[in-house]
Every structure is written in structure tokens, then in C-alpha cells.
Amino acid sequence: MNSSAEINIEYVARLARLALTATEQAKLSQQLGDILHYVDKLKQVEVAGIEPMAHGSPVFNVWAADVVVAGLSVEEALRNAPEQRADSIVVPKVVE
Amino acid sequence: MSSPLIFKSVAELSAMLAAKSISASELMQAFVARTTAVEGRVHAFNSRDEVGALGLAAASDARRAAGQARGPLDGIPIGFKDVIAVEGQPLTASSKMLANFISPYDATVTTKLKAAGAIPWGRLNLDEFAMGSSTENSAFGATANPWDLTRVPGGSSGGSAAAVAAGEMPGALGSDTGGSIRQPAAFCGLVGLKPTYGLVSRYGLAAFASSLDQIGTLTRTVGDAAQLLQVVAGHDSRDSTSLSTVIPDYSAALQKKSRPWRIGVPKEFFGLGLDAEIGAAVQQALAFYRSAGAEITEVSLPLTAEYAIAVYYLIATAEASSNLARYDGIRYGHRTHSATDAISIYAQSRAEGFGEEVKRRIILGTHVLSSGYYDAYYLRAQKVRTLIRGEFMRVFQDCDVLLSPTTPTAAFKLGEKSSDPLAMYLNDIYTIGVNLAGLPGISLPCGFTTGGLPIGLQIIGQPFGEAEMLTIAHTYEQGHSWHTKYPNL
């Protein structure tokens, strides 16, 4: 198993799509190292055969009726877009 | 009672409106004036719409004049933590990421409060995306505690708590993921109610950790908490985690006392790190309940005491890293001007838009979900969470509620813990288990330190046991006068 108190900040930041400066990386390495060291205590708990709990109430498989309901208009939906044109959000070219 | 208008409870103001001894417009003007007078020192608001609020107050007066008042909340100003959507108003989550975001729709709780005639008053400051315990992690500056302006109001619903405590409004909504309503309520001398997971719809709440988040209230009295909960509780098909359950009449329940209560006292919550004055105040509250006929039993929550914080910071950060992936600079929110390809737009927009604590939690959450670490951290934390819920449910076989301090210390100084994230996290020790187990919890004032800072008493209820929990809290409140005190600002 991986040594858990280590964290490869550069790799994780890439996964998280979050640009970090060298200073931020150094600071986070130390702080998150401390926090990971602290949470390592969970290894002391016997969890064999215990079901994981995904959320706060015992409810599963909630279905909604398959009916069309009114939503936001295009204009309303685009009001917070950083850049828009012709009822669309403007984004950089992603296909060469 | 003869407290000044701005420090009256919702119930008192409601009675004055019903008796026409004041109009909703006069009331709104009083809160606008108070806010203008103290905001420079308190900074509870991120933004406010005075013209809109006064317009709604005039509409409320017109309804009342026509004999069409909508009930006890008609004309009452209610604040919103700046993560709960009110159509046409900003929703910033106290983040640069959403500095210019305008809500295109109402949250379900907003729809319900508006239907009851309440007036949305202000967007209230918080720790960015509700991540923090002091409201210092706000992109728009910290909020001060009205009882001592050099101290934090708590967090993350610190703006909501400070605004009510400072007399800028009689009640506010907050959200509670690990104590974010109860802890600021304790620090600011208010009643803070975190309902059972699933009782109140989160539709229109900016998500932080979805398996833990719950919307609740900050008010001066337990009765006001019951009144507001009555309006916002209930199933909502737009939040699939909200449950179909019968909503009792919470206000009517306050007057009932069915049988001698069985109150459990988790012994681990009185251990090392608990301030002596807070411990003494809670012991006095226990003595009050004992003399009122309650049966007090010591109980033990060893797993919660030892592991809840570790479980919480794995689950909450994992869910946060997933929830906050939506902020990519494309559809809404901040977009960088210094990148041209898609991947750098995501990474750079997020770098510019998020503050330090949010970045820390995204990185930690991404790490604990990543390949090779998922089982050791996230999955293991979810299993320990099962054990923690089981521990609470076992204790509840012999107890109606649990009673403890809300926080180990009173409000700390601004800047005191902001450089040490782990020390800040440990402050949530008594509140976090409630969220992990999905239980309701309430904090109510139970005294002051010799330095004049409010002390909070926490009562933890059984799932959907709000009526009983509120009744027990109300009984304490009726026998004391802490809730009538207000800061000298």
C-alpha cells in the first residue's frame, strides 16, 4: 500500500485542474502532510464487513416522474456566462 | 419584554405587525437604518437590496390592510447566507469565483419563505463556499463578532449569526455541514438549528459536501427556530435527498411535555480541551433539567470523539473536490484572461477564483479520491461513518436527546487560528458527529464567560426528532434569560 502521509501535489493539482504556484505547492505539501498524518488514525478502526455510508439518511434509488417541466429560458441560462454569442457560450477552439 | 425593536424576536415582531402597532415598512426601515449604522464595524453582509426590501415591505402592508396577511412571517425580514439562491440577487459564496453571479431562480427555501410573506434581507458573509469555522476565509473580508469586534463570529455561517446578533435582522438562514450554524450561534449568543439530513430541501444551495450539507436557521429564540423550520421543512422533488415525512406542528409541540425526558450526556464531550467556564455552564444546564424532572444518564461515544474529525475531513473534502469541479470558467463564474486553450482556462480560472482554504480542500479531496488512495481514505472513512452513526443510534435506544457544549471554547480572536488549518478543524469536535450521523442539532445560549462572551449549549435529537429536541430546548429557554441579552454596539 502507498505510504499515505505523502502527497504528490503536482500530480493531484493536475487531476484537480488547479494551477498552483511553487510557493502554494510547498505550503500545501506541508499542511496536507500534517492533515494526512492526523487522519491516518482511521487505520486503527476495524472495518471488516462494515458497509460504507454514502450519505446522511437511509434512502436509495429515488426516481422522478419522466415528465417535461419548464426550465430556464436560454437568455436566463446564459446570463452568468463569461462570454456569449448567438445563444451560445463562447469557448476556445478545442479541435484543431 | 421591552428590548429595543431591532433586538425583538420574530414572534414579538409578528405580534406587533398583527396588532398594527408597527407597519412592515417601518420595521424594514428600522433594520435598514441599524444595518447602515453598524455594518462598517460588523461586516455581516456581502450585499443588500434596500429598495427591493422596502418594496416588499410595502406590499406586505398592502396585504395586511386588505385582510390578506399570509401568516406570522408576513413582513418579517429574513437574511440569507450567500450560498442560498434568491432570484435576481447576487450569490457569491464569498468567493471571487462567483463575484458577479446573479441567481437565475429561487432556492426552494426561498420560494417557501417568500410565499409566507417573509422579506429576503441581505446576502450574508461566510467562509468561502462554507469552508471554515471563523468567516475569515471570505474573499470579501472577515466578519466581526458583535459581542467583541476583535473576535470571530464563528463560521461558516458567521455573517448570518453576526447580522442577527447585531440587530440587523431578527432571523437568518444558514447552512451546516460540520457545525456551520451551531458554532456561530454559540459564538454570537443565538439559537442555531441544524435539521435532520433530508428534512429541508437543498435545491438552490451552492453545494459543499452533499452528504452532510443541511439548511437551517439562526434566531434569537427556540420558538422562532420552530416557526421558521415549519415554513422551510418538507419534501421537494427537486432535491432527491429530501425525505417524505409528516411535518409536525413544531410551535404547538413546544407547549407539550409528554413524559420525563431521558437526556444522555456523552462523557467524551467534557474532556480535554473544554474550557472550564463552558463546562460549568453546561453542568448548570444539566442541573436545571434534572430539577425539571429529566433523567440524566452518562453515555459514551468513543468512536465519534476519536475519529469524527478525521472521517469528516476526508468525506467533506472528497465531496467538495467533486462538487467544485463545476467551477471551470466556462458556463458561469470567473474566467481567466490569461489562457487560451481549454485545460489552461480551467486550471487558471480556478487558480484565480478560489481562495487558499478552498484550494487546500480541493487538493486534499482530489488526493483521497485518486487511484491508489480511494480505498485507504475515502472508502475507509465512509465505513467508519457507518460505525459512528451506529454508535449514536445505540445511545438513542435509551435517550431522547443528547446534551453537550456546542464548542470547546468561546469565540476566538480574529487571526488566532487562521494559520493552522488543523487547529481550526479541531474546533468542530462536538458538532461534526451530528452531520456524519445525519441527526438534528440545536445550539442555544446558556451563559457568558467572565469576559462577556456567549456560551452555547448543544442538544442533539434523534432523526426527525426536531419536535422533541425543540421542546427540550424551549423548556431551558423559558427558565433562563440569556436569549434576551444583546451586545452593546
Interface residues (C-beta under 8 A of the other chain):
Chain A: M1 N2 S4 I7 I9 V12 A13 L15 A16 R17 L18 A19 L20 E24 L28 Q31 L32 D34 I35 L36 Y38 V39 K41 L42 K43 V45 V47 I50 E51 P52 M53 A54 H55 G56 S57 V59 V62 A64 L72 E76 A77 R79 N80 A81 P82 E83 I89 V91 P92 V94
Chain B: N100 F101 I102 P104 Y105 T196 Y197 G198 S210 S211 L212 Q214 S237 S240 T241 L243 L303 E306 Y307 I309 A310 V311 Y313 L314 S321 A325 D328 G329 I330 R331 Y332 G333 H334 R335 T340 D341 A342 I343 S344 I345 Y346 A347 Q348 R350 A351 F354 K359 R360 I362 I363 L364 T366 H367 S370 G372 Y373 A376 Y377 L379 R380 A381 Q382 K383 V384 R385 T386 L387 R389 P421 L422 Y425 N435 L436 A437 G438 P463
